[in-house]
Each structure stands twice: as C-alpha cells, then as structure tokens.
Amino acid sequence: MIDQTNATIDQTEIAELKKVASQVRRDIVRMVHAVQSGHPGGSLGCTEFFVALYFKILSADPAFNADGINEDLFFLSNGHISPVWYSVLARKGYFELSELATFRKINSRLQGHPATEEGLPGIRVASGSLGQGLSVSIGAAQTKKLNKDDHLVYTLTGDGELQEGQVWEAIMYAAHNQVDNIIVTVDHNGQQIDGPVDQILSLANLKEKWQAFGWQVIESKGNDMEEVINTLTHAKTLTGKGKPVVNLMRTQMGNGVDFMTGSHKWHGVAPNDEQLQSALNQLEETLGDY
C-alpha cells in the first residue's frame, strides 16, 4: 500500500470529493433501477477511483477533443461498469446531468456498454467486450510518444478480465516496447459474474505475475478516497522510466450499499423498489439527484 504519512492532500478537498462519490453512488443505483438492467456492483466499487481520476488527477477538457492531443486519456476496458463512468462524466460537465435518465433506453447515447456511434463526449472507444481495452490503451500511449505528447494514458480493467489471453499479450507488448506513459489500474475485487475469481479461474499472485512480465507494480486500497489520490499521484512519478505502470487496486464490489457489498450476485442485477430505497437511505444526497 502507498505510504500516506507524507500526504499533503487538503482534507477539505477530500471531504468534497467524498460528497461527489456519495452522489455518484446514488446516480448508479437510480439509473440501474429505472430500467431494471445494468451493473451496479463494480460501478459502486470503483466510485472513488472515477471521482479521484476525473476531479483530481486527469488533465483533460470536458469540451472533449476527440483526437485527445495534449491531454490525458482514459479508457474503460471493463465497459459493463458504465453507470459510474456516465455519472462522473455528467457531473464533471461532459454532458447534461439530465441525460443520465436515458441510461439503457432506446436511442440513448448512454448504452449499457459505452459506444462511440452515438457521439457521447468522453467516450473514445466502444468497450465491454472484455480483454481489448489494454491493447487500445497501449496503442494510444504509443501514439502520444510518436507525437511527442507528454500526457499520460490511463486505463481500468477488471480482475476477472485478466483471465483473457489478449490481456497478457498486451502486457508483454507494453513491457517489451517500454510503453512507460501508461498507468493501468486493475479493479481487484475478487468477484466476477459467476462467483469469486479464485473459484472460477484463480489469478494466483498478480503482483508477481505483472512484475515477471516487466511492469512497475503498486498496490492500493480503492475504496479510500485519500489513498486512491495518493496512489495515482505516486503512479505518475513512476512513468517515463522505461516500464509501464500497473496499480493493483483492492475494492469491494457494491461498496457503499450494505446488502450489495462484497457479493458477486450484484455484478449485473438491478435493485427492486424496496432495495433501491434501502440503498438511497444509506447514501447522502449531496449535489442533488438528476
């Protein structure tokens, strides 16, 4: 874990980001409930990551320039957790907050998995077919190097996604080609759609595996806002040194809602009316519901 003894983060700012996170969690459960479809578990577990990334770390303009020149880029590989991404993009100003009410509806730009045909600001590539996002991210990072653009590329994958062979081809490729302007975060919640990852197909010691493949590895707790910020800030200092960087981020699926926390059963199940109300009772409305 990252040593936080020398952290200089403004605690007032941390408190404000936690308020954003609470509101984002409300958005997630409301969006999924409204259409009785979607993936709340991973979305809730990665809320601190997305809030920290977009409100503190990422150097990017909500006006959204599709070519991404002279700004940081983010790619979501595990695209099924689109609810958290859509919420954060809207609350950061990429598009109108009211559009969250169209999630997964016919002709909506907010598809269940992020898509590009609809032209939603913030989305650079369609995702959700697991195993592909890292390859795309590495290509974007190499493009930045060729263009002498010193901004970084960030990507998020799931731990169950690491069961895909293409991911390990990409991991080898990035290390071999010294793609050192990329920061990959693995949502290491230990759960996938059919059950615990260790029971479906164990990943064994991920830290040792990534290190053996030539990556700089850091580990963190992903449901602690201050640690998420410290970790991503530290990760930036490791770039440009010949090795790609990976952040193995331990999270709890469904974090923030007691009956969803830690259970694979909420990977892709929507709450009913009673469960929605229970969830909302646990999550403070801080910025106003959409």
C-alpha positions in Angstrom: 0.0 0.0 0.0 1.1 3.6 -0.6 2.7 5.3 2.4 0.4 8.2 3.3 2.5 9.6 6.2 3.7 12.4 3.9 0.4 13.1 2.2 -0.3 16.8 1.7 -3.9 16.5 0.3 -6.2 19.2 1.6 -8.7 17.4 3.8 -11.4 19.9 2.8 -10.9 18.7 -0.7 -11.1 15.1 0.3 -14.4 15.8 2.1 -15.8 17.4 -1.1 -14.7 14.5 -3.2 -16.4 12.1 -0.8 -19.6 14.1 -1.3 -19.3 13.7 -5.0 -18.8 10.0 -4.5 -21.9 9.7 -2.4 -23.9 11.4 -5.1 -22.4 9.3 -7.9 -23.4 6.2 -5.9 -27.0 7.5 -5.8 -26.9 8.0 -9.5 -25.7 4.5 -10.1 -28.4 2.7 -8.2 -31.1 5.0 -9.5 -30.0 4.6 -13.2 -29.9 0.8 -12.9 -33.1 0.6 -11.0 -35.0 2.7 -13.5 -34.5 0.3 -16.4 -34.1 -2.9 -14.2 -30.9 -3.5 -16.1 -27.2 -2.8 -15.7 -24.2 -3.5 -13.5 -24.2 -1.8 -10.1 -21.7 -3.9 -8.2 -18.5 -3.0 -10.0 -19.7 0.6 -10.5 -20.2 1.1 -6.8 -16.8 -0.5 -6.1 -14.9 1.8 -8.5 -16.6 5.1 -7.5 -13.7 6.5 -5.6 -11.4 5.7 -8.5 -13.5 7.5 -11.0 -14.2 10.6 -8.8 -10.5 10.9 -8.0 -9.4 10.4 -11.6 -11.7 13.0 -13.1 -11.9 15.5 -10.3 -8.3 15.5 -9.2 -5.8 13.5 -11.4 -6.8 13.6 -15.1 -5.6 16.5 -17.2 -8.5 16.6 -19.7 -11.1 19.1 -21.0 -14.8 18.3 -20.7 -15.2 20.1 -24.0 -13.8 16.8 -25.4 -11.5 16.9 -28.3 -11.8 13.5 -30.0 -8.2 13.3 -31.1 -7.0 13.6 -27.5 -3.9 15.6 -28.3 -2.2 17.5 -25.4 -4.4 15.9 -22.7 -4.5 12.8 -20.7 -6.7 9.9 -22.0 -8.8 7.4 -20.1 -10.1 4.1 -21.5 -12.5 1.8 -19.7 -11.9 -1.8 -20.6 -14.5 -3.4 -18.3 -17.2 -1.4 -20.0 -20.1 -3.0 -18.2 -19.5 -0.6 -15.3 -20.7 2.2 -17.5 -23.1 3.7 -14.8 -20.2 5.0 -12.7 -18.4 6.5 -15.7 -21.6 8.1 -17.1 -22.4 9.7 -13.7 -18.9 11.1 -13.3 -18.7 12.4 -16.8 -22.0 14.2 -16.4 -21.1 15.6 -13.0 -17.8 16.8 -14.4 -19.6 18.6 -17.2 -19.1 16.4 -20.3 -22.8 16.4 -20.9 -26.1 17.4 -19.2 -26.9 15.7 -16.0 -30.5 15.1 -17.1 -29.2 12.7 -19.7 -28.5 10.2 -17.0 -32.2 9.5 -17.0 -31.9 8.0 -20.5 -29.5 5.2 -19.4 -30.0 2.0 -21.4 -33.1 3.3 -23.1 -33.9 3.1 -26.8 -31.9 5.6 -28.9 -30.0 6.8 -25.8 -26.3 7.8 -26.0 -25.9 6.1 -22.7 -25.8 2.5 -23.8 -25.3 -0.4 -21.4 -21.7 -0.7 -22.6 -20.0 2.6 -23.8 -20.3 3.1 -27.5 -19.0 5.7 -30.0 -21.6 5.8 -32.7 -23.9 8.0 -30.5 -21.1 10.5 -30.0 -21.1 10.8 -26.3 -18.4 13.2 -25.0 -15.7 11.4 -23.0 -16.0 8.0 -24.9 -13.2 7.3 -27.3 -13.7 3.6 -28.0 -16.5 1.1 -27.6 -15.8 -1.2 -24.7 -17.3 -4.1 -22.8 -16.0 -7.0 -24.9 -13.6 -7.9 -22.3 -9.8 -8.2 -22.9 -9.5 -5.5 -25.5 -9.1 -2.2 -23.6 -5.5 -2.6 -22.6 -4.5 -3.2 -26.2 -6.3 0.0 -27.3 -4.7 2.0 -24.4 -1.2 0.9 -25.3 -1.8 1.9 -28.9 -2.9 5.4 -27.7 0.1 5.6 -25.4 2.5 4.8 -28.3 0.7 7.4 -30.5 1.4 10.0 -27.8 5.1 9.1 -27.8 5.3 9.3 -31.6 3.6 12.8 -31.4 5.9 13.9 -28.6 2.9 14.4 -26.4 4.0 14.0 -22.8 0.5 13.4 -21.4 -0.5 10.1 -20.0 -2.9 7.3 -20.8 -4.9 5.7 -18.0 -7.0 2.5 -18.3 -9.1 0.4 -16.0 -9.6 -3.3 -16.2 -11.4 -5.9 -14.1 -9.5 -8.7 -12.3 -11.8 -11.4 -13.9 -10.9 -9.8 -17.2 -7.3 -10.8 -16.7 -8.4 -14.4 -17.5 -8.4 -13.2 -21.1 -5.4 -14.2 -23.1 -5.2 -11.0 -25.1 -4.6 -9.1 -21.9 -1.3 -10.9 -21.3 -0.2 -10.4 -24.9 -0.7 -6.7 -24.4 1.1 -6.8 -21.0 4.1 -8.4 -22.7 4.0 -6.0 -25.6 3.9 -2.9 -23.4 6.9 -4.0 -21.4 8.9 -5.1 -24.4 8.3 -1.8 -26.1 8.9 0.3 -23.0 5.5 1.9 -23.1 6.2 3.9 -20.0 3.5 6.6 -20.4 0.6 4.3 -19.4 -0.9 3.7 -15.9 -3.2 0.6 -15.8 -5.5 0.1 -12.8 -6.9 -3.3 -12.1 -10.2 -3.4 -10.2 -9.2 -6.2 -7.9 -12.5 -7.0 -6.2 -12.1 -10.8 -6.4 -15.6 -11.2 -7.9 -16.9 -11.9 -11.4 -20.3 -12.7 -12.8 -20.3 -16.4 -11.9 -18.7 -16.1 -8.5 -15.4 -15.5 -6.7 -12.5 -15.1 -9.2 -10.4 -17.6 -7.2 -13.1 -20.3 -7.7 -13.8 -19.6 -11.4 -10.2 -19.3 -12.5 -7.6 -18.3 -10.0 -5.2 -15.5 -10.9 -2.8 -16.5 -8.2 -0.2 -13.8 -7.3 -1.0 -10.9 -9.6 1.8 -8.7 -8.2 4.5 -11.4 -9.0 2.9 -12.0 -12.4 3.0 -8.4 -13.5 6.5 -7.9 -12.2 7.6 -11.0 -14.1 6.2 -9.5 -17.2 8.3 -6.4 -16.7 5.9 -3.9 -15.2 6.3 -1.5 -12.3 3.7 -2.6 -9.8 2.0 -0.7 -7.0 -0.8 -1.9 -4.7 -3.6 0.2 -3.2 -7.0 0.2 -1.4 -9.6 1.5 -3.9 -12.4 2.5 -1.5 -10.3 5.0 0.4 -10.5 8.4 -1.4 -7.3 9.7 0.0 -5.4 6.6 -0.8 -6.7 6.5 -4.3 -5.5 10.0 -4.9 -2.1 9.3 -3.3 -1.7 6.1 -5.4 -2.5 7.7 -8.7 -0.3 10.7 -7.9 2.6 8.3 -7.0 2.0 6.3 -10.2 2.5 9.4 -12.2 6.0 9.8 -10.7 6.9 6.3 -11.9 6.1 7.0 -15.6 8.8 7.8 -18.1 11.3 5.4 -16.5 11.2 2.6 -19.1 8.5 0.5 -17.6 4.7 0.6 -17.8 2.9 1.0 -14.5 0.1 -1.1 -13.0 -1.9 -0.3 -9.9 -3.5 -3.4 -8.3 -6.4 -1.7 -6.6 -8.3 -3.7 -4.0 -12.0 -2.8 -3.9 -15.3 -4.3 -2.6 -18.0 -4.9 -5.2 -21.1 -3.0 -4.2 -19.2 -0.8 -1.8 -21.4 1.8 -0.1 -24.6 -0.3 0.0 -24.6 -2.8 2.7 -26.6 -5.6 1.1 -24.5 -5.4 -2.1 -21.1 -5.2 -0.6 -18.7 -8.0 -1.4 -21.2 -10.1 -3.3 -20.8 -11.3 -6.9 -24.6 -11.5 -7.0 -24.8 -7.8 -7.7 -22.4 -7.9 -10.6 -25.3 -7.4 -13.1 -28.6 -7.3 -11.1 -30.8 -4.3 -10.6 -32.3 -3.5 -7.2 -36.1 -3.6 -6.8 -38.1 -0.7 -5.4 -37.5 -1.7 -1.7 -33.8 -2.3 -2.3 -33.5 1.0 -4.1 -35.0 2.9 -1.2 -32.7 1.0 1.3 -29.7 1.9 -0.8 -30.7 5.6 -1.1 -31.2 5.7 2.7 -27.5 4.8 3.1 -26.2 7.3 0.5 -26.4 11.0 1.3 -27.8 13.3 -1.4 -25.0 15.9 -1.6 -25.3 17.5 -5.0 -28.9 16.9 -6.0 -30.3 14.0 -7.9 -30.6 14.2 -11.6 
